[in-house]
């Protein structure tokens, strides 16, 4: 089957050329969190996307809330790249300097980078297991301290920030409001921005937020020297600096979880537009819905002690099943990791696997597809393809796209007859090309979404020579069993057909087939032995 599929590759490219080329000029509409509305997607440079993603704070193992965010973002990334043919530069910021990292390093009596490097690598490994494509480049806070200091100094020089005697530096909301239409830069009004450790009586305004957190130079905690005294960066400033270093004053997309909208992303907008002197720093903000606990009222969070680690989840479910779970939810909506939602993903996983198994049975003449119209099958594939592109162009509507694939499978299944005992001589000559075209179509879309379901094995795997040998041996064994059953189930035999002779002939034929596969079977007085043929 794998060899058969390889012959389809050239046909696939010809079949999809018209549709994929048309998707290059297909208008894409996305929901922009800044304006809370659907907008036509028009990056600064046609065909190219500059994209910054907020990455993890690496102080502990990643949980499935992180998995949900980054798998969902990966799906959108794949759609933009492989369906709408955008070239993408994606940077992910890694927060490797943070109070939680420092507290853990002090508790374990190790350098803070030892903590951050350990959990950063663990995060990267988890993403690989989930088939999340790595970004074009990573950016780490620890590599950007001088640039962060320079960035803050420029804000001070432009009077958008002020230093305090403690060494802390705050963004001046009043001055920003005088110079800019402040209301257009707020994505919501959830409350005040305040970081733990802020000295409120130092602030000129309670809405001011920390760019630099001053620390006593005599303390043993992590700190860096700056023009305002010793300290370390505030939470929001790091992403603005790391993104600005690579992308300058313009980003097409900035993404993150919905919990980052305020204050993190709201404050990023304020300090970045003040620094660059423009009204729009990021054109499109994409926020993914949070993964909640079973109650749907409580987000999954380490601080709430209600998390499931990615590695623990993968002991129960496959990466494909988790990705299907993400695909079947609107990317902006909250999703609950509970039985009903997971069972739906498991059902779709089984649906596709069973369909691919059935196709193999059709190729062997074990399923009657005489009622399956080749012309109608191809028409339905064409229609499904156009519909999927349309729904994906409408804010990456993957639930609808998955529904189109399932509908195609259900329609084909409705034209299959598994009771073929009376039709054996008829169905063997029925063409299966359209059926394999449907398989290739479905597999192609699943691959675009980050799922590899091959006709053999279904999961991502390295096919070795040993595995191919095993598959061939199993294939011949199943065929041998089928032949024996057919002989035993015959209603009557002719005078020339001796049942014992027929069975022994099948045994001899099976031994010959195994020999060609490198397995030598020798008949002994009390039974048979086998060995690998040298």
Secondary structure, 3 states (H helix, E strand, C coil): CHHHHHHHHHHHHHHHHHHHHHHCCCCCEEEECCCCEEEECCCCCCCEEEEEEEEEECCCCCEHHHHHHHHHHHHHHHHHHHHCCCEEEEEEEEECCCHHHHHHHHHHCCCHHHHHHHHHHHHHHHHHHCCCCCCCEEEEHHHCHHHHHHHHHHHHHCCCEEECCCCCEEECHHHHHHHCCHHHHCCCCCCCCCCCCCCHHHCCCCCCCEEEEECCCCCCCCCEEECCEEEEECCCHHHHHHHHHHHCCCEEEEEEEHHHHHHHHHHHHHHHHHHHCCCCCEEEEEEECCEECCCCCCECCCCCCCCCEHHHHCCCCCHHHHHHHHHCCCCCCCEECCHHHHHHHHHHHHHHHHHHHHHHHHHCCCCECCCCCHHHHHHHHHHHHHHHHHHHHECCCHHHHHHHHHHHHHHHHCCCECCCCCCHHHHCCCCCHHHHHHHHHHHHHHHHCCCCCCCCCCCCCCCCHHHHHHHHHHHHHHHHHHHHHHHHHCCCCCCCCCHHHHHHHHHHHHHHHHHHCCEEEEECCCCEEEEECC
